Amino acid sequence: MEFFQKSEYQKKFTSLKMGRITRLRLQSYPHRVEEFLRKNAVSIAHRTMGEEFLKLCADRGMTQRYSQSLVIEAESSFKGTKLKIYVDYKDRDDPSIPLDLYFEEGTKDHWIAPKNKKALHWIKGGGGDRPQAIFSQGAGSEAGDSMFSKGHFVRGITARKIITDTKKIGYPKFRKELMRELKDYMKSTATAIGV
């Protein structure tokens, strides 16, 4: 009879203990998800969206400097982890000139003139496979000639929409990979009771 009572006691204690552990594990679930996101979201974004960005840059003839300008950061707060993805591509001489925005959205034909010098200077045909988009470059000049101007109109920059398309094409890949890795992580950190 005593053995039976002890066994009942053990069952109640084990049931109480398992219920408490299950409750604690369930409470830790959001924290484990947030920990995974904080540690892994940026690297997954680089592998998915970053690769898509590089493909689009190559397809659309962007420079190496532009291709290396993608920034992916994670900001963690009490509200969760927020991923920031943007291109940081500014003019080397004047960082206030948002070249990243110009290449993304495009520009209209516009007038350029020197700011600190008496004239603009460039080498005709010096753009390699990307010649200068100047409306008039002197009919008597040849490739390799030094050109000067006190100001002239240039064709606008064609909108490339690289970051827009990176998000459109790369985000579904990112989300799919993130969910796959998160499920694997939650499975690997689960206890014997499955939580």
C-alpha positions, 0 to 999 in steps of 0.5 A: 500500500505504501508503495502505491501511495509513493508512486502516486506522489511521484506521478503528481510531482513529475507531472507538476515538474514537466508542466512547469518545464513546458511552461518555461520552455514555451515562455522562452520561445520568443526569446530564442527566436529573437536571439536567432534573428539577432545573430543570423539575419544579417548573414542570411540577408548577405547570402540571399539579397546581397547575391541578388544585388551583385547579379543585378549590378553586373547585369546593369553595368555598374562599377565595382565601387557601386557593387561594393556599396550595399549596406545590410545592418540589423538594429535590435531593440525591445520591439525586435530586430529590424533589418536595414538594407540600403546603398551608400554611394556618394560622390567622392569629392562631395559626400552630400551628392546622393549618387545612390539616389541618382542611379536608383531613380535616374535624373533628367538632362541637366547643366553642369558647371565648375564650382571651384575651378575655371573649367571642367576637364575630362578625356574624350572617350575616357569612360571606357565602355561607358562614354561621357554623356555630353550632348556636344564634344567638339566635332574636331576632337578625337578620343583621348583628347583633353576636353575643357568646358565652362559648363554644358548640358549632360544627358541624365542618368538612366534609372537602374532600380537596382535596390528596388529590384534587389528587394523585389527579387531577393526578399522572397529568397531571404524570407524562405532561407530565414524560415528554413534556418529558424525551424532548424534552430528551434528544432536543435534547441528543443528539449526532449518534451519537444519545446 
